[in-house]
Amino acid sequence: MARVTSLPCIVVGGGPAGAACAIELARNGHRVTVVEKTRTAHHKVCGEFLSIEAQALIAYLGVDVGSLGATEVHSFSLVCGGDFPIIELPFRAAGLSRFSLDEALLQAAAQAGAEVVRGVSVTGLAMKGTDSIAVRSPAEEFHAGGVVLATGKHDLRGCGRPKGSVLAFKMQLRAAGAHAAKLRNLVHLSMFPGGYAGACLVEGSVATICWLIEQRLFNNIGVAWPAQAAHLARQSGFLSDLLAGAQPLWEKPVAIAAIPHSFMRQYPISPLIYPVGDQLAVIPSYTGDGMSIALHSGIAAARAILDGTPAGEFQHSIVRGLRRQMLWARAGNLLFGTSPAQAMTGAIAKAFPWAVPKLITFIVNATRMRSFKLPPPIPRQ
């Protein structure tokens, strides 16, 4: 029989959203426990691009991305039915691996006073009366007055999201010198029928390439890295050059299936369960601001718990604030995501070379969390 432990607040998942919530709770004197299924640092499917908003939130949480070796990104290139001129981003971004960032945030949570329990897989949540939630694992059951659901792209039983038709992959490469140099200070995006791929440099001049493809396309390509790499190389000259002679750092890509893009959780799970990060909203990753949403929602959930705000009210507030970004992200999918749209975009670019860079800059700005404000410190009692 599982041992039962009672705690005031449990964060299920130690990714950026969960760690952000734990940091904010702990440094404001609230006892919190983070339950993370992995025992050590590991790689996750993510483009590893940090917008200026994401960097500000990470700094607010006490982590310096520069000290972790983050690269500087200030330019953007696009392939979509043709190559487009490199444009300057409207902000200074950064490239940093989730391997480094997630561990730094978890360490910051522990230093702030949160208890971090690793190597425990949560199997489900259940109400225990009206004022407690049971967090179940194979060996132990935790009871808490509030639970932050921060399991990222992985669903818990009873807290599921719609299943999408998109699969995501990530590989890190040691690219040949000249081709790696093309990525310096640059984030690249190649849109192609049935998916898209993004690439940037992270710490140690390692190239991260993350790509998303529809299930039907994956069925034709297969899971093996050589087949996936060959398909990506056919999509653009940039990717072909990057992959030529590059040394993959892993035997196979990390992957995740059934991503529900443009998902926003409309209905509360429970007055005591606060969904954050991808459990609350999943913006298409090409926008580059999924990390900001994760961090912002984690901090906002902590503030809601500290203020005694019910989970449903917190959830409604965050989702309402994300509707504009989601609307423009969907518009970007329509403009760049299909063969006819890509052909039209290419034709517009030839006729009006100035139009597409302006459109891209507009969408980049429209899908950012530009309106958020860092919360003021909570006065000490």
matplotlib code that plots the C-alpha trace (Angstrom):
import matplotlib.pyplot as plt

x = [0.0, 1.3, 2.6, 0.6, 2.3, 0.4, 1.8, 0.5, 1.2, 2.6, 3.9, 3.7, 6.5, 9.9, 10.1, 10.2, 6.6, 6.7, 10.0, 8.9, 5.9, 7.9, 10.5, 7.8, 6.0, 9.1, 10.7, 7.4, 7.4, 5.0, 5.9, 6.0, 7.2, 8.1, 7.6, 9.7, 9.8, 13.4, 16.4, 18.9, 19.0, 17.8, 17.0, 13.4, 11.8, 12.1, 13.5, 15.5, 14.9, 14.4, 12.6, 13.4, 10.3, 11.5, 14.9, 13.3, 11.2, 14.2, 16.2, 13.3, 13.5, 17.1, 18.8, 21.4, 21.2, 24.6, 26.3, 24.8, 26.5, 23.4, 24.2, 22.9, 20.3, 19.4, 18.5, 15.9, 15.9, 12.9, 12.5, 8.9, 8.4, 11.7, 14.4, 13.7, 16.2, 17.6, 15.8, 16.6, 14.5, 12.7, 14.6, 17.7, 16.9, 19.1, 19.7, 20.0, 19.4, 16.6, 19.2, 20.9, 17.9, 15.6, 18.3, 19.3, 15.6, 15.2, 18.3, 17.0, 13.7, 15.7, 17.8, 14.6, 13.4, 11.3, 11.5, 12.5, 11.7, 13.1, 12.6, 8.9, 6.3, 2.9, 0.1, -2.9, -4.8, -8.0, -10.1, -10.1, -13.1, -13.5, -10.2, -7.5, -6.1, -4.4, -1.3, -0.7, 2.6, 3.5, 5.2, 3.6, 0.5, 0.8, -2.2, -2.2, -4.4, -3.3, -1.7, 0.1, -0.2, 3.1, 3.6, 4.4, 3.5, 2.7, -0.9, -2.1, -5.1, -8.2, -6.5, -6.1, -6.0, -7.2, -4.9, -3.2, -1.9, 1.6, 4.8, 7.8, 11.5, 14.8, 18.4, 21.6, 24.4, 28.1, 27.9, 30.8, 32.6, 31.4, 27.8, 27.7, 28.9, 25.8, 23.7, 25.7, 23.4, 20.6, 17.4, 16.3, 12.8, 12.0, 8.3, 7.3, 4.1, 3.2, 5.5, 8.4, 11.9, 13.8, 17.4, 19.7, 22.9, 23.0, 25.8, 29.1, 28.2, 26.0, 23.3, 19.8, 17.3, 13.7, 11.0, 7.3, 5.6, 2.1, 1.5, 0.7, 4.1, 5.9, 4.4, 6.1, 9.4, 10.0, 11.6, 15.3, 17.5, 19.1, 15.7, 14.5, 17.7, 17.3, 13.8, 14.8, 17.7, 15.3, 13.1, 15.6, 19.2, 19.9, 19.0, 20.8, 24.0, 23.6, 23.1, 25.9, 28.8, 27.2, 27.8, 24.6, 25.3, 22.6, 21.8, 18.3, 16.2, 14.1, 10.4, 6.9, 3.6, 0.0, 0.8, -2.4, -1.3, -3.4, -4.9, -6.2, -7.7, -11.2, -12.7, -11.2, -10.1, -10.8, -10.8, -7.6, -5.7, -3.7, -2.6, 0.4, 2.7, 1.6, -1.1, -2.8, -2.0, 0.1, 1.0, 2.6, 6.3, 7.4, 6.2, 9.1, 7.2, 6.1, 8.7, 7.4, 3.9, 5.2, 7.2, 4.5, 1.8, 3.9, 4.6, 0.9, -0.2, 2.0, 0.6, -2.9, -2.1, -0.6, -3.6, -6.1, -7.5, -9.3, -7.8, -10.7, -10.4, -6.6, -7.1, -9.7, -7.5, -4.4, -6.4, -8.2, -4.8, -3.5, -6.3, -4.6, -1.4, -3.2, -5.2, -2.1, -0.3, -3.2, -3.0, 0.7, -0.2, -2.6, 0.0, 2.9, 1.7, 0.3, 1.6, -0.8, -0.1, 3.6, 3.3, 1.3, 3.8, 6.6, 4.7, 4.1, 7.8, 8.8, 6.3, 6.8, 10.2, 9.5, 6.2, 7.1, 9.8, 7.3, 4.6, 7.0, 8.1, 4.4, 3.6, 6.7, 5.5, 1.8, 2.6, 4.9, 3.7, 4.4, 1.6, 2.8, 4.4, 6.6, 4.8, 6.0, 7.6, 5.3, 5.9, 7.5, 5.3]
y = [0.0, 3.4, 5.7, 8.9, 12.3, 15.5, 18.7, 22.3, 22.6, 20.2, 21.1, 18.1, 18.5, 20.3, 21.9, 25.7, 26.4, 24.1, 25.5, 29.1, 28.4, 26.7, 29.6, 32.2, 30.3, 29.4, 32.8, 34.3, 31.9, 29.3, 25.7, 23.8, 20.4, 19.8, 16.2, 15.5, 12.1, 12.3, 11.7, 13.8, 16.4, 15.3, 16.8, 17.7, 18.5, 22.3, 24.8, 26.3, 29.9, 32.5, 35.7, 38.9, 38.3, 34.8, 36.1, 38.8, 36.2, 33.9, 36.8, 37.6, 34.0, 34.5, 32.7, 34.3, 32.7, 34.4, 32.4, 29.2, 29.9, 31.2, 32.4, 35.7, 35.7, 38.9, 37.8, 35.6, 33.7, 32.0, 29.4, 29.2, 28.3, 30.1, 31.9, 35.3, 37.9, 37.7, 40.2, 41.7, 40.6, 43.3, 42.2, 40.4, 36.7, 33.9, 30.2, 27.9, 24.2, 22.9, 20.5, 23.5, 25.8, 23.3, 22.2, 25.8, 26.6, 23.5, 24.4, 27.9, 26.4, 24.4, 27.4, 29.4, 26.8, 24.5, 20.7, 19.0, 15.3, 13.5, 10.1, 9.9, 9.4, 10.7, 8.5, 10.5, 13.1, 12.6, 14.9, 13.9, 15.7, 19.4, 20.8, 18.3, 16.6, 13.2, 13.0, 9.4, 7.6, 3.9, 4.0, 7.1, 9.2, 12.9, 14.9, 18.7, 21.7, 22.8, 21.2, 22.9, 20.7, 21.3, 18.1, 19.8, 17.9, 14.7, 14.3, 12.8, 10.5, 12.7, 15.9, 15.1, 17.5, 16.9, 14.7, 16.6, 15.1, 16.6, 14.9, 16.9, 15.9, 17.4, 16.6, 18.4, 18.5, 19.4, 21.2, 21.7, 25.0, 27.1, 25.8, 26.3, 29.9, 30.6, 30.0, 32.4, 35.0, 33.6, 31.6, 29.8, 28.6, 26.3, 25.9, 23.0, 21.1, 19.0, 20.7, 23.0, 23.0, 25.5, 25.8, 27.9, 27.6, 26.9, 26.8, 25.3, 26.2, 23.2, 23.4, 22.5, 21.5, 21.0, 20.0, 19.2, 17.0, 15.7, 12.0, 11.2, 12.6, 10.8, 7.5, 7.9, 9.0, 6.7, 7.2, 6.7, 9.8, 9.3, 9.2, 12.2, 14.1, 13.3, 14.6, 17.8, 18.4, 18.3, 21.1, 23.9, 24.7, 26.1, 22.8, 20.8, 22.8, 22.6, 18.9, 18.2, 16.7, 17.4, 15.0, 14.0, 14.1, 11.5, 8.1, 9.2, 12.3, 12.9, 12.9, 13.6, 12.8, 14.1, 17.8, 19.8, 23.1, 26.2, 24.4, 26.5, 24.8, 26.3, 24.5, 24.2, 20.7, 21.5, 24.6, 23.2, 22.3, 25.0, 24.0, 25.9, 25.8, 23.4, 22.0, 25.4, 26.6, 25.4, 28.0, 26.8, 26.6, 28.6, 31.7, 31.3, 32.4, 29.1, 29.5, 32.9, 31.5, 28.7, 30.9, 33.6, 31.1, 29.4, 32.7, 33.7, 30.4, 31.0, 34.5, 33.1, 30.5, 33.1, 35.4, 32.5, 32.9, 29.7, 27.8, 28.5, 32.2, 32.1, 29.9, 32.1, 35.2, 33.7, 32.1, 35.4, 37.2, 34.7, 34.9, 37.5, 35.6, 32.4, 34.2, 35.5, 32.2, 30.5, 33.2, 32.4, 28.8, 29.8, 32.0, 29.6, 26.1, 24.6, 24.2, 26.7, 29.3, 28.8, 29.3, 32.5, 33.8, 33.1, 35.0, 37.9, 38.0, 38.2, 40.9, 42.9, 42.0, 44.4, 42.8, 39.5, 40.8, 43.3, 40.6, 38.3, 41.1, 41.9, 38.2, 38.0, 41.0, 39.9, 36.5, 37.8, 38.3, 42.1, 43.1, 41.1, 42.8, 41.3, 41.1, 43.5, 41.9, 40.8, 42.9, 41.0, 40.8]
z = [0.0, -1.0, 1.8, 2.3, 2.8, 3.4, 1.9, 1.5, -2.3, -4.9, -8.3, -10.6, -13.1, -12.9, -16.3, -16.7, -15.8, -12.7, -11.6, -12.1, -9.9, -7.2, -7.1, -6.8, -4.0, -2.1, -2.0, -0.8, 2.2, 0.9, 1.5, -1.9, -3.2, -6.8, -8.0, -11.1, -12.8, -14.1, -11.8, -13.8, -16.5, -19.9, -23.3, -24.3, -27.6, -27.9, -30.3, -27.5, -28.6, -25.9, -26.7, -24.9, -22.7, -21.8, -20.8, -18.6, -16.9, -16.3, -14.9, -12.6, -11.3, -10.5, -13.4, -15.6, -19.1, -20.0, -17.3, -18.7, -22.1, -24.0, -27.5, -28.9, -31.6, -33.5, -37.0, -38.6, -41.9, -43.6, -46.4, -47.5, -51.1, -51.7, -49.8, -48.2, -47.1, -43.6, -41.4, -38.0, -35.1, -33.2, -30.0, -28.9, -28.4, -27.1, -27.7, -24.7, -24.3, -22.2, -20.7, -19.1, -18.5, -16.8, -14.4, -13.5, -12.8, -10.6, -8.7, -8.2, -6.9, -4.3, -3.3, -2.8, -0.3, -2.4, -1.8, -5.1, -5.2, -8.3, -9.8, -8.9, -11.7, -11.0, -12.3, -11.6, -9.5, -7.5, -5.2, -1.5, -0.2, -1.0, 0.2, -0.8, -3.9, -4.0, -6.1, -6.8, -7.7, -7.6, -4.2, -2.5, -2.4, -1.7, -0.4, -0.9, -0.6, -4.1, -7.1, -10.0, -13.1, -14.9, -16.9, -20.1, -23.2, -21.2, -20.0, -16.7, -16.6, -16.0, -17.1, -20.8, -23.7, -27.3, -29.3, -32.2, -35.4, -35.2, -34.0, -32.9, -33.0, -31.9, -32.7, -31.7, -34.2, -34.4, -37.7, -40.1, -39.4, -42.4, -42.1, -38.3, -38.9, -41.0, -37.9, -35.7, -34.2, -36.4, -35.9, -39.1, -40.0, -43.0, -43.7, -45.9, -46.7, -43.7, -41.3, -40.5, -39.0, -36.9, -36.1, -33.8, -31.9, -28.2, -25.7, -27.0, -30.6, -30.8, -33.5, -32.3, -35.0, -34.0, -36.6, -36.5, -39.1, -39.6, -38.7, -42.4, -43.5, -40.7, -41.8, -45.2, -43.8, -40.9, -37.5, -38.4, -38.2, -41.7, -43.3, -41.3, -42.1, -45.8, -45.8, -44.0, -46.4, -49.4, -47.9, -48.2, -49.2, -45.8, -44.0, -46.7, -46.1, -42.3, -42.3, -44.8, -42.9, -39.5, -36.7, -34.8, -31.1, -30.3, -31.9, -32.6, -32.1, -29.0, -30.0, -28.7, -30.4, -30.6, -29.9, -29.7, -31.3, -30.6, -27.5, -24.7, -21.7, -21.5, -18.5, -15.0, -13.9, -10.2, -8.0, -6.5, -9.7, -11.5, -15.1, -16.3, -19.4, -22.1, -19.8, -20.1, -23.6, -26.6, -29.1, -32.4, -31.7, -34.8, -33.0, -30.5, -27.4, -25.9, -23.2, -22.2, -21.8, -19.7, -17.4, -17.1, -16.3, -13.7, -11.9, -12.3, -10.8, -7.8, -7.3, -7.5, -4.8, -2.6, -3.0, -2.5, -6.1, -7.2, -10.1, -12.5, -12.0, -12.6, -15.7, -17.2, -16.8, -18.5, -21.4, -22.0, -22.2, -24.7, -27.3, -29.4, -29.7, -30.6, -33.2, -35.0, -34.6, -36.4, -39.1, -39.6, -40.1, -42.8, -44.5, -44.4, -43.6, -46.9, -50.4, -51.9, -49.2, -49.6, -53.4, -52.8, -50.3, -52.8, -55.5, -53.3, -52.4, -56.0, -56.8, -53.6, -52.1, -49.2, -48.2, -46.6, -44.2, -43.0, -42.6, -40.7, -38.4, -37.7, -36.9, -34.7, -32.7, -32.7, -31.2, -28.4, -24.8, -25.2, -22.8, -19.7, -16.8, -14.2, -10.9, -8.2, -5.2, -2.4, 0.7, 3.6, 6.7]

ax = plt.figure().add_subplot(projection="3d")
ax.plot(x, y, z, "-o")
ax.set_aspect("equal")
plt.show()
